Amino acid sequence: MHRSPRRACSMVKALPEDSALVRSHTGGAPWGWDQELAAVQVEATQGLARILAAGFGAKRSRIPKPLHIKRPYEVKGTTRDPTQPRRKATVEEMMEIIGPMLEGPNG
């Protein structure tokens, strides 16, 4: 049997999102389209409940706060003050991001 790095890369790319290898590289449980759509649906339904409560004259203190379901891809501590200008990325930060891509599939 011929074993090539190209075939190994294509086999790894074809793994499902819930496989152990993909989970280990993405940091835990997968977050696919079904989870995203379910989270959006719950947030939208709760938003509709808020609108209905306000429309039927509920006191402001009785109206629930907006719901936001945290996603795994939302990085903690990345919120910034919108009044401040954006900081440009350093060369080291850019190399952390694109370095593995430049190395290719053989690493």
Secondary structure by P-SEA (a helix, b strand, c coil): ccccaaaaaaaaaacccccaaaaaaaccccccaaaaaaaaaaaaaaaaaaaaaaaacccccccccbbbbbcccccccccccccccbbbbcaaaaaaacccccccccc
